[in-house]
Amino acid sequence: MQNTVCQSCGMPLKQDPQFKNKKIPHNQEYCSFCFDGKNFTQPQITKEEMRNQIIDIMKSKFKIPKFIGKFITRNLHKLKRWSN
């Protein structure tokens, strides 16, 4: 079964530019921002750093208030990358 969200950042995979480009094979678990096909793009990042990064991107690119970003990322710990 294919995941519907990236198992690192939680972004809907259908929003991934790589997913939209049918010529490029799509990873079934991670978006192209988190995984380059062989390795994580930020292998040393912590779960909390990832959460803060997502919140900052949501605020700067989409004008989403920080408290909503915190709400959206509340289940980050349940994703495969962070479940250990």
C-alpha positions in Angstrom: 0.0 0.0 0.0 1.3 3.4 -0.9 1.7 6.1 1.7 -0.2 9.3 1.1 2.2 11.5 3.0 6.0 11.7 3.3 7.2 9.5 6.2 9.7 12.2 7.2 7.9 15.6 6.9 4.3 14.7 6.5 3.8 16.6 3.2 1.1 15.0 1.0 3.0 13.1 -1.7 0.7 14.3 -4.4 2.2 17.8 -3.8 5.7 16.6 -4.4 7.1 18.0 -7.7 8.7 14.6 -8.3 5.3 12.9 -8.0 3.7 15.3 -10.4 6.5 14.7 -13.0 5.5 11.2 -14.3 8.8 10.8 -16.1 10.7 10.5 -12.8 10.2 7.4 -10.6 8.5 8.3 -7.3 9.6 7.1 -3.9 6.7 5.4 -2.2 7.6 6.7 1.3 9.4 10.0 1.2 9.1 13.2 -0.8 11.9 14.5 -3.0 12.7 17.3 -0.4 13.5 14.7 2.3 14.9 11.8 0.3 17.1 12.0 -2.9 16.4 8.4 -4.0 19.3 6.9 -2.0 19.7 9.0 1.2 18.0 11.5 3.3 18.7 15.0 2.2 19.2 16.1 5.9 20.5 12.9 7.6 21.4 14.6 10.9 18.2 16.6 11.4 16.2 15.8 14.5 12.5 15.4 14.7 12.2 18.8 16.6 14.4 20.5 14.0 12.2 19.0 11.2 9.1 20.3 12.9 10.5 23.8 13.3 11.6 23.8 9.7 8.2 22.8 8.5 6.5 25.4 10.6 8.9 28.1 9.3 8.3 27.1 5.7 4.5 27.1 6.2 4.7 30.6 7.8 7.1 32.1 5.2 5.7 30.6 2.0 2.0 30.2 2.8 1.5 32.8 5.5 0.2 30.1 7.9 0.3 31.2 11.5 2.8 29.4 13.8 0.1 28.0 16.1 -1.6 26.3 13.1 1.8 25.0 11.9 2.3 23.4 15.3 -1.1 21.9 15.1 -0.5 20.5 11.6 2.9 18.9 12.7 1.6 17.5 16.0 1.7 13.9 14.7 5.2 14.1 13.2 6.4 11.5 15.7 4.1 8.9 14.2 5.8 9.0 10.8 8.1 6.1 9.9 11.3 8.1 10.1 10.6 9.3 13.7 8.8 6.3 15.2 11.9 4.8 16.8 
